[in-house]
């Protein structure tokens, strides 16, 4: 079976667009769970997504679905979610 679309195991879903990256390949924290095809668009440093996620207190964490697109200006809204 031939796959169509970008490989979720590669950090860059769009060739020649370093500002867009699949988050799953960048996240190290066990408190952040990211779906295969969720991506982040940041014109400065998309690899710093995890540093921009704030307000992890106690057992709280963040779950990002399988097909989510997060713009650089939307990260503040995302940190208000209480997922775990």
Secondary structure, 3 states (H helix, E strand, C coil): CCCCCCCCCCCCCCCCCCCEEEHHHCCCCCCEEECCCCEEECCCCHHHHHHHCCCCCCCCCEEECCCCEEEHHHHHHHCCCCCC
